[in-house]
Amino acid sequence: MHNIMLLSRRIFLIATLAAGLVFGNTFAAHAQSDENTLIIAVSRDLQNIDPTLTSGNINTWEFLTNVYSWLIDYEVVTMDDGTMVGDPNSFVGGLAESFEWTEDGTTVTFTMRDGLKFSNGDPLTAESVKFTFDRLFDQQGVTVGNMALAEVPDKHHIELIDSKTIAIHLDRANSLLFGNMAQAGNSILNPNVVGPHMTDDDPSAHEWLKSDTRGTEQGPYRLESRDPGNQYVLVRNENYFGEPAHIERIVFQVIPDPSSRLAQLVSGAVDIAMELPTVDIPALEANPDITVHRNTSRTISYIGMNNEVAPFDNKLVRQAISYAVPYDTIVNDVMNGYAIQLKSPIPKGTPGHTDEFFVYSQNLEKAKELLDQAGLPDGFSTVFEIPIGSQEAKETAVFVQEALRGIGIDVQIQELPGAAYFEKIQKHELVFFYTNFWISINNEPYYHVYWKFHHSCCNYANYANQTVDDLIKEHTISTDMAARDAALQEIQRILLDEAPWVLLYQPEHILAMRSNVKGYVFFSADNLTRYQHLYKE
């Protein structure tokens, strides 16, 4: 079946490449000769660009990361081989020129850079920072969870000292704050632009911010235009405080079909193509006109099962599905070896990871026994929801569908447009679904398990276990490292037994671009490209 699927895909790819070459003849010369413009093929449009309420949509996070800045950021360092990387454990000032901790580690004071401006020319001061954090806490968006996890529970812990100075007070000293802050959820906003959109009906101005940023950006780029469903365009922000971006203009073209994105890249019609199928990577690596950047990633791919919805509220059903999935086939034939099997909810590369408790391998007899124990000897029917534009999702879904048919579960695959998929996942409305985008920006195990499994936070599978919640609460800030590590082992044991997810794989982060595009810097904290570093030869 898989061979037929691949053959069909390759036949379609040949036709698409031919069509792409026609399109490419029109635009490729412009894309390759214009050193001031970068054209990028993305799989989906932006979805909810309010920094404090956005979803896990990679395109949206990358957009926010390039138009906004925050108080501190990751340090860019040069490796022994000459490559540049963003160090996830080393922080430098962003909008803040400097920062200083008190001796007891409960207060950090930030001094703002001189002459900071928003993209519209308005001054950016410590008052702007206070406005942003007041809004953040009043709104009670997902970013509040990050701050509370670092022992900053409310806006009163953010102290405005003067126009250049602001302090953050922590209830208890911990090492989580900077890792939680160096991301788009802490984007500093322009009160002169956002304030007028705050109304009684919309006190956080979410309705404006979810679709616009103009005038409140302070990152290396600003939004020039949006044509929803087709493209969005960034231009260099002349008021950016740092080194100006090399590329003046970036055009993001929304191309849902991965074969079409590949065709545009090969023809030269685009400079970068996102989310390409791994089956095509070897050919791209052999192409002298293409550079493929491959990096180890802590991204996790899994099948989520809504633990509040029958029959997925039954642990035996979740275990049965975990025994039915063909792990080796998915890693080898879908990911083509560009991934490793995920054997713990905490990915390899994160401190505390262990695969000691992973017991699942494809065993259909065991899966049938578990379904029988669950009172479902004849199986059941369900819908498996995946995002449009991901070849990995499509092929994984086919293998899952075929495997579950073998234990009496009838699976209908439903592809959702990117915006609809991410809206449903953000609202926890998906029941049986594939996801491959999550990466914990703070490479800290308790950050990871809080976000993915604490019942009060943001886990898309609606998993709730009081023991897990208590262990997370007790040990996140603990300085008893032995007890902290032991609790983390227990959390992993419980999660693997209760199987709220089917663990699939950790993919490599792969980004393909034309070979004349230089300056790529990999940020392992979030895998997001900072376009200010790129230039074209």
C-alpha positions in Angstrom: 0.0 0.0 0.0 2.8 2.4 0.9 4.6 1.7 -2.4 1.4 2.6 -4.3 1.0 5.7 -2.2 4.6 6.8 -2.9 4.3 6.0 -6.6 1.1 8.1 -6.9 2.8 10.9 -5.1 5.8 10.9 -7.3 3.7 10.8 -10.5 1.8 13.9 -9.1 5.1 15.5 -8.2 6.4 15.2 -11.7 3.3 16.9 -13.0 3.5 19.6 -10.3 7.2 20.2 -11.0 6.4 20.7 -14.7 3.7 23.2 -13.8 6.0 24.8 -11.3 8.7 25.3 -13.9 6.2 27.2 -16.0 5.3 29.4 -13.0 9.0 29.5 -12.1 10.0 30.8 -15.5 7.9 33.9 -14.8 9.1 34.6 -11.3 12.4 32.7 -10.8 14.6 35.3 -12.4 13.2 38.0 -10.2 13.5 35.8 -7.0 17.1 34.9 -7.7 18.4 38.3 -9.0 16.7 40.6 -6.4 19.0 40.5 -3.4 16.7 42.7 -1.4 13.7 40.4 -1.6 13.2 37.0 -0.1 10.3 34.8 -1.3 9.2 32.0 1.0 6.7 29.2 0.4 4.7 28.4 3.5 2.0 25.8 4.1 -0.6 27.9 5.7 -1.7 31.5 6.5 -1.2 33.4 9.7 -3.7 32.6 12.4 -4.4 34.8 15.4 -1.3 37.1 15.7 -2.1 38.4 19.2 1.2 37.5 20.9 -0.3 36.5 24.2 -3.2 34.4 22.8 -1.7 32.8 19.7 -1.7 29.1 19.0 1.1 26.7 18.0 0.9 27.6 14.4 4.6 27.7 13.4 4.1 30.3 10.7 2.4 32.6 13.1 5.1 32.2 15.8 7.8 32.8 13.2 6.0 35.9 12.0 5.7 37.3 15.6 9.4 36.5 16.3 10.4 38.7 13.4 8.2 41.7 14.0 8.5 41.9 17.8 11.2 42.0 20.4 11.2 41.4 24.1 13.4 42.4 27.1 15.9 39.7 26.8 16.9 37.3 24.0 19.1 34.3 23.3 22.8 34.9 22.7 24.0 34.1 19.2 27.3 32.2 19.4 29.8 30.8 16.9 30.5 27.1 17.0 33.8 25.4 16.4 32.8 24.6 12.8 32.0 28.3 12.2 28.2 27.9 12.2 26.2 30.4 14.2 23.5 29.2 16.6 21.2 30.8 19.2 22.2 29.4 22.5 19.1 28.3 24.4 20.8 28.6 27.8 22.6 32.0 27.4 20.7 35.3 27.5 21.5 38.8 26.5 19.7 42.1 26.6 17.1 42.6 23.9 15.1 45.8 24.4 16.8 46.0 27.7 20.4 47.2 27.5 21.2 45.5 30.8 19.7 43.5 33.6 20.7 42.9 37.2 19.6 40.3 39.8 19.4 40.9 43.5 21.6 38.6 45.6 18.6 36.5 46.7 17.4 36.0 43.1 13.9 37.3 43.7 14.2 40.6 41.7 15.6 41.4 38.3 15.9 45.0 37.2 16.0 45.9 33.5 17.5 49.1 32.1 16.1 50.0 28.7 18.2 51.0 25.7 18.3 54.7 24.8 16.2 55.9 21.9 14.0 52.9 21.4 11.1 53.4 19.0 8.2 51.4 17.7 7.8 51.0 13.9 5.6 54.1 13.7 8.3 56.2 15.4 6.6 56.4 18.9 9.1 56.1 21.8 9.4 52.7 23.5 10.0 53.2 27.2 9.6 51.3 30.5 6.0 52.6 30.5 5.4 50.6 27.4 6.7 47.5 29.2 4.5 48.1 32.2 1.5 48.6 29.8 2.3 45.3 28.0 2.5 43.3 31.2 -0.6 44.8 32.7 -2.5 43.9 29.6 -1.0 40.4 29.6 -2.1 39.7 33.1 -5.5 41.3 32.7 -6.1 39.3 29.6 -5.1 36.0 31.3 -3.8 34.6 28.1 -1.5 31.6 27.8 1.6 33.7 28.4 0.4 34.3 32.0 1.0 30.6 32.6 4.7 31.1 31.7 5.0 34.0 34.1 3.2 32.2 36.9 5.4 29.1 36.4 8.4 31.4 37.1 6.8 32.7 40.3 5.5 36.0 38.8 1.7 35.5 39.4 0.3 39.0 38.7 0.9 42.4 37.3 1.7 43.9 40.7 5.0 41.9 40.5 6.0 44.2 37.6 7.3 47.5 39.0 7.8 50.7 36.9 10.7 52.6 38.5 11.2 55.3 35.8 11.0 55.7 32.1 14.2 53.6 31.6 13.9 51.1 34.4 11.5 48.3 35.3 11.8 45.5 37.8 10.2 42.0 37.9 9.7 40.5 41.4 9.6 36.7 41.9 7.9 35.1 44.8 10.6 32.5 44.9 14.0 32.4 43.2 14.1 30.1 40.2 15.9 29.6 36.9 12.8 29.6 34.6 12.1 33.3 34.1 14.4 34.2 31.2 13.7 31.0 29.3 10.0 31.7 29.6 10.4 35.4 28.6 12.6 35.0 25.5 9.7 34.4 23.1 6.9 36.2 21.3 4.4 36.0 24.1 6.4 38.7 25.9 6.4 41.1 22.9 6.3 44.7 24.1 3.4 46.6 22.6 2.8 50.2 21.8 0.2 51.7 24.2 -0.5 54.6 21.7 -1.6 52.0 19.0 -3.1 49.3 21.1 -4.8 51.5 23.7 -7.4 53.0 21.4 -8.6 49.5 20.5 -9.3 48.6 24.1 -13.0 48.8 24.7 -15.5 47.6 27.3 -16.4 44.7 24.9 -12.7 44.0 24.1 -10.6 45.3 27.0 -7.4 43.7 25.7 -7.8 44.8 22.1 -7.6 41.2 21.1 -9.8 41.7 18.1 -7.4 44.2 16.6 -4.2 42.5 17.6 -5.2 39.0 16.3 -5.0 40.3 12.7 -2.7 43.4 12.8 0.6 44.6 14.2 1.2 47.8 12.3 2.6 50.6 14.4 3.3 48.4 17.4 6.2 46.4 16.0 9.7 46.9 17.3 11.5 43.9 15.8 13.7 43.8 12.7 10.7 43.7 10.4 7.2 45.2 10.2 4.1 44.1 8.5 3.6 45.8 5.1 0.5 43.9 3.8 -1.7 40.8 4.1 -3.8 39.1 1.5 -5.5 36.4 3.6 -5.1 33.0 2.2 -2.6 34.1 -0.4 0.4 36.0 1.1 1.7 38.3 3.7 4.6 40.7 3.3 7.2 42.0 5.8 9.6 45.0 5.2 12.6 46.1 7.1 11.8 48.1 10.2 13.9 51.2 10.0 13.3 51.9 13.6 14.7 48.6 14.9 17.2 49.1 17.7 19.6 46.4 16.5 21.7 45.8 13.4 19.4 46.4 10.4 18.1 43.3 8.6 20.1 42.4 5.4 17.0 41.6 3.3 14.7 44.5 2.8 11.5 42.7 1.9 10.1 39.2 2.6 7.1 37.8 0.7 5.4 34.7 2.3 3.4 32.8 -0.3 0.7 30.5 1.1 1.0 27.2 -0.9 -0.8 24.4 1.0 0.4 21.6 -1.3 3.9 20.4 -0.3 4.7 19.2 -3.8 4.0 22.6 -5.2 6.2 24.2 -2.5 9.0 21.8 -3.6 8.4 22.6 -7.3 8.7 26.4 -6.6 12.0 25.9 -4.7 13.6 23.7 -7.3 12.6 26.1 -10.1 13.9 29.1 -8.3 10.5 30.8 -8.0 10.9 30.9 -4.2 14.1 31.2 -2.1 12.9 29.0 0.8 10.3 26.3 1.1 8.9 25.2 4.5 7.7 21.8 5.6 8.9 19.7 2.7 8.3 15.9 2.7 11.3 14.0 4.0 11.2 11.7 1.0 12.4 14.6 -1.1 15.3 15.7 1.1 18.0 13.4 -0.4 17.4 14.8 -3.9 17.5 18.3 -2.6 20.8 17.6 -0.7 22.2 16.4 -4.0 21.1 19.5 -5.8 24.0 22.1 -6.0 21.4 24.9 -6.3 19.8 24.0 -2.9 21.2 24.1 0.6 19.5 21.9 3.2 20.0 22.8 6.9 19.5 19.8 9.2 19.5 20.1 13.0 18.7 18.0 16.0 15.4 19.1 17.4 13.3 18.6 20.5 10.1 18.9 18.5 7.6 16.2 19.4 5.1 14.4 17.1 2.3 12.5 18.6 -1.4 11.4 18.2 -3.6 13.2 20.7 -6.7 11.6 22.2 -9.1 13.7 24.0 -9.2 12.2 27.5 -12.6 13.7 28.3 -14.4 12.2 25.3 -15.5 8.6 25.0 -14.1 6.1 24.1 -10.8 8.0 24.6 -11.6 8.6 28.2 -10.9 4.9 28.8 -7.2 4.2 29.5 -7.5 0.7 28.0 -8.6 2.2 24.6 -5.7 4.6 24.6 -3.3 1.8 25.4 -4.8 -0.4 22.7 -4.2 2.3 20.1 -0.7 2.7 21.4 -0.1 -1.0 20.8 -1.6 -0.9 17.3 0.4 2.0 15.7 3.3 0.9 13.4 6.1 3.0 14.9 9.0 1.6 12.8 7.1 2.1 9.6 6.2 5.7 10.4 9.9 6.6 11.3 11.3 4.7 8.4 8.8 5.2 5.6 7.1 8.5 6.5 10.1 10.3 8.0 12.5 8.3 5.9 15.0 8.1 8.8 15.0 11.9 9.5 13.6 11.3 13.0 14.0 9.2 16.0 11.2 7.4 17.8 9.7 9.3 20.7 9.8 7.0 23.8 8.8 9.5 26.5 6.5 12.5 26.7 9.7 14.4 27.6 11.8 14.4 24.4 15.4 13.2 24.2 17.6 16.2 24.7 15.6 17.6 27.6 17.1 17.0 31.0 15.4 14.1 32.9 14.3 12.2 29.7 14.1 8.5 30.1 12.8 5.7 27.9 12.7 3.2 30.8 8.9 3.1 30.9 8.2 2.9 27.2 6.5 -0.5 26.6 4.7 0.0 23.3 5.5 -1.7 20.0 3.1 -2.8 17.4 1.2 -5.8 18.8 -2.2 -6.2 17.3 -3.2 -9.2 19.5 -2.3 -7.2 22.6 -4.3 -4.2 21.3 -7.4 -6.4 20.6 -7.2 -7.9 24.1 -7.2 -4.3 25.6 -10.2 -3.3 23.5 -12.0 -6.4 24.6 -11.2 -5.5 28.3 -12.5 -2.0 27.6 -15.9 -3.5 26.5 -15.3 -2.7 22.8 -14.6 -6.2 21.3 -16.0 -5.0 17.9 -14.1 -1.8 17.9 -15.6 1.6 17.1 -15.6 4.4 14.5 -13.8 7.7 14.8 -12.4 10.7 12.8 -8.7 11.4 12.7 -8.1 15.1 12.1 -4.9 16.4 10.5 -3.8 19.8 9.1 -3.8 20.3 5.4 -0.4 20.9 3.8 1.6 18.3 5.8 2.8 15.3 3.8 4.0 13.7 7.1 0.5 14.1 8.6 -1.1 12.6 5.5 1.1 9.5 5.3 1.0 9.0 9.1 -2.7 9.1 9.0 -2.9 6.4 6.3 -0.7 4.1 8.2 -2.6 4.7 11.4 -5.9 4.1 9.6 -4.7 0.8 8.1 -3.3 -0.4 11.5 -6.4 0.4 13.5 -8.6 -1.3 10.9 -6.7 -4.4 12.0 -8.2 -4.2 15.5 -11.7 -3.2 14.5 -11.4 0.6 14.7 -12.8 2.3 11.6 -10.9 5.6 11.0 -12.0 8.4 8.7 -9.3 10.9 7.9 -10.3 14.5 7.9 -8.0 17.2 6.7 -8.6 20.7 8.1 -7.4 24.0 6.7 -4.6 25.4 8.8 -6.6 28.2 10.5 -9.5 25.8 11.4 -7.1 23.1 12.7 -5.2 25.5 15.0 -8.4 27.2 16.2 -9.8 23.8 17.2 -6.6 22.6 18.8 -6.3 25.9 20.7 -9.8 25.5 22.0 -9.1 21.8 22.9 -11.9 20.7 20.5 -10.0 18.0 18.6 -10.8 14.5 19.7 -8.4 12.2 17.8 -5.7 14.1 16.1 -2.1 14.3 14.8 0.3 17.1 15.8 3.9 17.6 15.0 4.7 21.3 15.9 5.2 21.4 19.6 8.6 22.4 21.0 9.1 23.6 24.6 10.9 26.8 24.2 12.4 26.5 27.7 14.5 23.3 27.7 13.4 22.5 31.2 11.5 19.4 32.0 9.0 20.9 34.4 8.2 23.6 32.0 7.5 20.9 29.4 5.3 18.7 31.6 3.4 21.8 33.0 2.5 23.0 29.5 1.6 19.5 28.1 0.0 17.7 31.0 -1.0 20.0 33.9 -4.8 20.0 33.9 -5.1 23.8 34.5 -2.9 24.8 31.6 -2.8 24.0 28.0 -2.6 20.3 27.1 -4.6 19.7 24.0 -5.6 16.2 25.0 -7.5 17.5 28.1 -5.5 15.1 30.3 -6.0 15.4 34.1 -4.2 13.5 36.8 -4.1 14.9 40.3 -0.8 13.0 41.2 0.9 14.5 38.1 -0.5 18.0 38.9 0.8 17.7 42.5 4.2 16.5 41.5 4.6 19.4 39.0 3.5 21.9 41.6 5.8 20.6 44.3 8.9 20.2 42.3 9.0 22.9 39.6 10.8 25.4 41.8 12.4 22.8 44.2 16.1 23.0 44.9 16.1 19.4 46.1 17.5 18.0 42.8 17.3 14.3 43.9 13.6 14.6 44.8 13.0 16.7 41.6 14.6 14.0 39.4 12.7 11.2 41.2 9.4 13.0 40.7 10.1 13.5 37.0 10.7 9.7 36.7 7.4 9.1 38.4 5.6 11.6 36.1 6.9 9.8 33.0 5.9 6.4 34.4 2.4 7.6 35.0 2.1 9.2 31.6 3.3 6.2 29.7 0.9 3.9 31.6 -2.1 6.2 31.1 -1.2 6.9 27.5 -2.9 10.3 26.9 -0.9 10.4 23.6 0.4 7.9 21.1 4.1 8.9 21.1 5.4 9.0 17.5 8.8 10.6 16.8 11.2 13.5 17.2 11.8 14.9 13.7 15.0 16.7 12.6 14.5 20.3 11.9 15.0 20.6 8.2 15.0 23.9 6.2 15.7 24.0 2.5 16.7 27.1 0.6 18.4 28.3 -2.5 22.2 28.0 -2.2 22.6 31.8 -2.7 20.8 32.4 0.6 23.4 32.7 3.3 23.6 33.6 7.0 21.2 31.0 8.5 21.3 30.8 12.3 19.6 27.9 14.0 17.8 28.5 17.3 17.2 25.2 19.0 14.9 26.8 21.6 12.1 27.2 19.1 13.4 26.2 15.6 12.2 29.5 14.3 14.2 31.4 11.6 15.3 35.0 12.4 15.3 36.5 8.9 17.4 39.5 9.9 20.5 37.3 9.7 19.9 36.1 6.1 21.3 37.7 3.0 21.6 36.8 -0.7 24.7 36.5 -2.8 
